[in-house]
Amino acid sequence: QVQLVESGGGLGQAGGSLRPPCAALGSISSINAMAWYRQAPGKQRELGATISSGGSTKYVDSVRGRFTITRNNAKNTVYLQMNSLKPEDTAVYYCNARVVVTFALSARDYWGQGTQVTVSS
């Protein structure tokens, strides 16, 4: 019913920028919070940034001040502007959204397939 499709990952250089988008596709009534998680090699998946339906944002300490999460509600899309990239930002980045599908009474979580971000020094 709902798919989250990420793109825009790839190879970046230390100090550079990337801006992967994630689009929610399908029979969507509304989307509550959206978020970006990341999982580095050999580590657990961690929450990187969240944005509420009203635009309130939260960040993990390691990305605060460098990454910015935004969303376009008309396009059901969330973006992660990644600036001042560091090699330790290398990870698979996953999009997450709490979606109310058409005719549903409550929201549930959906996940994207992940996009690899590799930062070279």
N, C-alpha and C positions, 0 to 999 in steps of 0.2 A: 504493500500500500504506500509506504513512504521510503524513499531512498535519500541518503545524504551523500552527495558527490563532491569530493575534494579534488583540487587541482592546484597547480602553481607552486609545488614544492620543487625539489631539485638541488642543484649545487650552488652554494653561495660562498663568498669569501669573508674572512674575518673583517668586521667593520662595515660590511655591506648590508643589503636589505633584500627581503623577500616579502611577498604579500599573497599568501594562498587564500583563495576563496573556498567556501563550502556552500553548496546550494541544496536546499531541501526540495525534493520533487515528489509529487503524488497528490492524493486526495487530502488536502490539509485544510482544517478549519482555522487553527491558530497555532502559534508557536510561543511557548513560554521562554524559559531561559535557553540560551545557546552557549556553547563553550568549546574551547580547544584544550585537549589533553595532549601529552606527549610521552613517549616511551623510548628511553635511550637504551642502547645495547646492554644487556645484563641487569637492567634496572626495572622497577615496577612502573606502571603507568602513573603519571602524576597530572593533576589539574594545573593548567597553565593560566587560563584566563576565562572569565565568564561575563556574560552580558545579559541583563534582564530584558523583558519585553519593553520596558520603559527606557532602556538605555543605561541603567546603572551597571558599572563594571567593577570587577575585582581581579587582582593579579597575584600570582605567587611571587615571593620576594625575588627570586632569581631572574624574573623577566620584567618586573615593575620598572618603569622609566625607559625601557627599550622597546617593549611590544605594546601595541594598541589593538584592542578588539573593537570592532564596529559591526553593525548589521544594517541591512536594507530590508525592512519589513515588507515592502511591496514586492521584492524579488525573493523573499524567504532565503536570504543569503547572509552568511556571516563571514567576516574577513579578519585576518590576523596580520597586521602590519608589523613586521619584524625588522627592527633597525639595530645597528651596532651589533651585528651577529658575532657570536663567539663559537669556537670549536665545540664547546660543551653544550651548545644548542642542538647539536647533531642528534636526531631522533626521528622516529616515525610520529607524525602529528595526526591526531584523530579529532574529527569534529563530532560534537554531541549536541542533540537538541531534544527538548521535551515538547512533544507534538501532540495536539489534539486532532485526530483525523476526523474527516467529515462524518457526522452522525454519531460520533463517540461521545461518551459522557465524561471521560477523564483523559489526562495526558499520559503518555508513556515515553520512555527514552528510546532514541534511535542513535545509531553510530555510523559514521562513515567508514570506508575501507582503509583509510590511512594514506598519508602521503609522506614520502621520505624526504627529509631535509638533511643535507650534509654540508657542514661548514668547514672549509679548509683554512688552515692558518697561513 
